[in-house]
Amino acid sequence: MPEHRFIVCNYSHPLSSGTVSWQSPSNIALVKYWGKYGEQLPMNASISFTLKNCNTKTRLSFEKRTFAKASERVGFDFEVYLDGEREVSFEPKIQKFFERVEVYLPFLKDFKFKIETANSFPHSSGIASSASGMSALALCLMDMEKQMQEDITEDYFIEKASFLARLGSGSACRSLEGPIIIWGEHSKIDDSSNLFGTKYPFKVHENFENYQDTILLVDKGEKQVSSTLGHDLMLDHPFAEQRFLQAKNNLTKLHPVLKTGNISEFIKIVESEALSLHAMMMTSMPYFILMKPNTLEILNRIWKFREETGSNVCFTLDAGANVHMLYPEVEKETVMQFIKNQLSPFCKNDEFIVDEVGMGAFKI
């Protein structure tokens, strides 16, 4: 199987201790992934803009463990810190991640780890902190592996890091590179894969260069329903097959749109995808609603503003209440004025994050 090439039998340069640090961004899907099978594999392909300002910085410190006998080499030894404070609630997710990736990173039980992480945005606010966080951690672990196996190529490094990140959080595999990433096999996109994210291989019109994403923070609290549960509910969803087909067709339609720069068609696809995602949540069993009243007010005001001004601003949503406003860079001044005058009162404490499309993760 293809993933076998990510299994390493031995390392030529052992490590004793050290520290590695990476910064990785979040991403916002244009065509959504909702529903998975197997070990974090998507039921449909997705495509996303990589963000720039919404990111996670992770510092991984490691020290070799000593064992009197081989039978003592059991379990993983790590602690997680968020913004300088021990965050025990994160540790079960890291434990599960380590269990999934150990076959590909056989050194994990040989080290004691300190994972220090900090987000540039509110945790659990509908911005994909799991995407930026798990991709940053995967890159740190791959940095260790590259130090132990120096002949690892750059392409292999990124591919395996994306593969590992996916096993922590599906959408995390789309955060390593930019500006546009595909995850999931699609007949119209060569080399697309369910195992890791790949860069969108076709030319993109200048209309979509430096695209802006201003994120309106409607709700900064924990979501009532986790994305993991939401994905699981697609297994028996009455509209699942139609949804997967819709996503496949929307990705096919988006290809000529990105090539020609047709923003009006871009808007139709992106907003339809956002509403379809939430329609799946509202029609699952059990059903749930992650949008808030202020979310709906913002969407209606965006539609009204676009009709009155001819603006090319549109919205998309992740699995939460917050609104991502997407628009061309040339409209930034006008849209920002619209946000400040009309939309910020519907945000928690008038807060919003000004972001834009970025180029992915980097070592710090």
N, C-alpha and C positions, 0 to 999 in steps of 0.2 A: 504493500500500500504506500501511497506517496508520503505519508507522515513518517514512515520508517527512516527517511533520510535525515530526520531531525534527532534521531537517537545517536548518542555518542558513546562509544565503547570505553575510551580512555582519554586522558589528558596528558599532554607532554610537558606542561609547566605548572606544577602544583602551586597553590597559593596558601599563605598562612593567615594573613589578615589584610585589611584595607578598607577603602571607602570608594563608592562610585555614586554619581549623582546625575540624574536626567530630568529634563522638563518635557512634558508631553501635553498636548492640548486636548480639549474636548472636540466633538464634532457634531454636526447637525445633519440628520438624514433628510434628503429631499424625497426619495422613494424609501418607504419605511420597511424595516424588518420587524415582524411581529408574529412569532411562532417559530419554534425550533424543534429539532429532533436529534437523537443520538447525543453525542457529547458536544453541545454548544454549536450545532450546525444549523444554518438558516433554512427555513422552508421556502423563502424566496430571496432573490438577490436584492441588495439595497445599494444606494449611492448617496454619498454625503459630501458636504463642504467641511473641510478641516478648519477649525477655528484658530485664533491666534492668542487673544487675551485671556480667554477662559482656559486655564491650564493648571496642571499639578506638578509641583517640584518634589521629587523623591530622592532622599539620600539613604543609601543602603550601606551600612557598616557591617563587616563580617569578620569573624575570628574563628580559627580552626578549633573544633572540639577535640578533646582527647578521650579515648576509651581504653579501659584496661583490657577489655576483650570485645570481640566482634558482636557478641550478643547484646552489648550495651548500646549499640548503634540503632536505636529505635526512636521514632518520633522526630518532630521538627522543633527547633529551638529558636524562637523569635519573639520580639515585642514590637508593637506598632504604636507610633506616636503621631498625633495630629496637632499641628501648630504648637509643638513642644510639650503637649500633655499626653500621657499614656491613654490610648484609646482601645480598651479591652473589647469593646463591642465590634471592632473591625476584625478582630483576630480569628473568629470562626470562618469568615470569608477567605482570609489568607490561608488558613489551614486547609480549606477545601481546594484552593488554588494549588497549593504545594502538592497535595495528594494527586491532583490531576496531572501536574507537569513533571513529577519526579522521574518518570520513565525517560523524559527528554532532558532532564537536568539532574543526573545522578549524584551530583555533589551536594544537594540540598541538606541532607542529614549530616554532612561533615562539618557544617558551620553553625555558629550561633549568629543570628542576624538581629540588627536593630534597624527598623524601617521607620524613617522619619519623613512625614509627608505634609504638604501644605497646599491648599487650593487657593486660587486667586478669586474664587467665587463661592457662594454659600453651598455647603454640602447638602445633599438631598433636596435641592430646590428645583428639580426638573431639568437642570443642566447636567449632562452626563459625567458626573464625578467619577463613576466607576470606569468609564471609558478612559479618561485621562489618567486616573490613578493606577489602574491595572496595566495600562500600556507603559507608564513610567516605570513601574516595578519590573515588568517583563524586560524592558531595555536595560535596567540595572543588572538583572540576572544574566542577560546575554553579554553585557560588558564583562562580567566575571568570566563567563565561558570563553570569550575571545582572548582574555588574558591567559587562560589556561590552554587555549588551542589557537595559536597565532595565525594559522593558515585559513581561518574563517574569512570568507569574502564579504564585502559590503552587502551584496545582494542577498546572500544567505543570512547574514546578520539580521537584516530588516525583515525578511520573510519569516524566519523562525521567531523573531520577537513578536511579530504580528500573530503568528500561529499560537504562541504561548499566551499572549494577551487575550485572545479569543476564548481561551479556556478559563480565564478569570471573569471576563465579561464580554459577551458577543460583540457589541459595538466597539469595544476597545481596539479591535484589530484594524479599525478604520482611522485611528488617531496618529499613526506613526509618520505618515507622509502627507503631502498635500499637493495641490489645493483640492482635488476631487478624487475620492476613493470609491472603488467598487468592492463589495464583499458579497460573494455568492455566485454560483455558476449561472451564466446567461448566454444563450445561443448566439447573440449578436456581439459579444465581447470576448475576443480571444484571450486565453490565459486567465480568465476570471475563475475564482476558486471559492469553494465553501470553507477551505481550511485557513485562509488568511486574506487580508485586504490587499488589493492591487491598485496602482495608480490608473486613473482613467486614461486609456491609451490614445484617445483621439484629440484632434485640435479643438480648442474651445474658443468661441468668438470673444472678441475684446469686450463686448457688453458685460461679460461675466467676470472680467478681471477685477481684482480688488473689491469683490462684492462685499457689502456690509451686512452685518447681523447685529441688531440692537435687541437685547434680551430684556423684556419687561418682567420684573420679578413680582408677579401677582401673589405668590405664596412661597415663603422661604422655609416652611416646615417640612417634616417627614411626610412622604406620600402615604395615603391610607392603604394602598395596595402596591406591593413591590413589583418591579418589572418581571422578575422571575416568575411570580404567580401569574401575572398577565400573559406571559408567553405560554405557560402551561395550560391556561384556559383555552388556548387556540386548538388544543388537541381534539376536543369534542365540540368545537364551535360549529353551529349550523351553517355559518357563512364562510368557513375557513377556506374551502377550495376556491370559491369565487374571489375571495380576498387575495389569495396567492396569485391567481390568474390576473387580477387587476394590477397588482404590483409589477408582475412580469411585463404586462402590456404598457404600463406607464413608464417603465425603464426603457422599453423599446421606443416609445414616443419621445422620450427626453433626449435621445441621441441626436436627431436632426435639430432639435431646439437649441442644444448647446453649440452645435456647429454653425447655425445660421444667426444666432443671437436673438431669436424670437422671444422676447420677454413676456408678451401677453400669453403665449402658449405655456411658457415656463410657469407663470402664475397659476394657470388653471390646473396644471399637473401637481404642483407643490401644495396648493391649498386643498385640493381634493384628497391628496395623500394624507395630509394632517387630519382632516375630518374623518377619513376612512379609519385611521388608526383609533380614534376615539369612539367611532361607531362600533368597532369590534369590542371595545371595553364595555360599552353600554348594552351590547346584545349577547354577552357571554353569560354563563351561568356558574357561579353567581355573577351578577352584573355590577358594574361600578362606574362612577363618574369622577374623573380627576380634574376636569375643568371646574372653575369657580365662576360665580356670577360676573365678577370683574373680567374674567377671560372673555366671556361672551360679549360684554360691553366693548372691550377693546377690538374684537374681531369686527363687530358691526361698525365701529368708528373708522377702522381701516378701510372697509368697503366703501363707506360714505366719502371718505377723504379721496380715495382713488377715483370715484365717480365724479366728484366735484372738481378735481384738479388735473386729472389725467396722469397722476403719478404712477410709477411702476412699482411702488411698494407692495409687498405681499406678506403673508404670515405663514409660519409653520409651527407645529407643536411637537414636543416630545411627550413621553408618558408622564405628564404633569400639567400644572395649571399655567405655567409661564408661557409667554408668547415670544417667539423669535420673529422679528421683523426683518425681512430680507429686501434689499434694494440696491440699485447701482450706486457707485461712489459719487457720481455727478449729482445725485439727489440728496447727498448727506445733509447739507445745511437746511434744506427745506423739510426733510423728514425729521431731523432732530428738533426743529422748531415745533412741528406737529406733536411730537412726543412730549415735549416740555409743556406745551400749552393745553393739550387735550388728553393725553394718555397717562402721564405720570401719576395723576391723582388716583388712578385705579391700581397702582402698584403698591406693594407693602412699603410703607415709609417713603413713598415717591421714588423708589430705587429702580434703576435699570443699569444694564452693563452695555457699554459700547464696544462691539467686537467687529471683526472682519475675517475674511478668509485668510488662512495662514498656510505655511509650508510644512508643518509637522513638528516632530520632536527634535531635540538636540541635547547634547551632553553639556553639563554645567560643572 
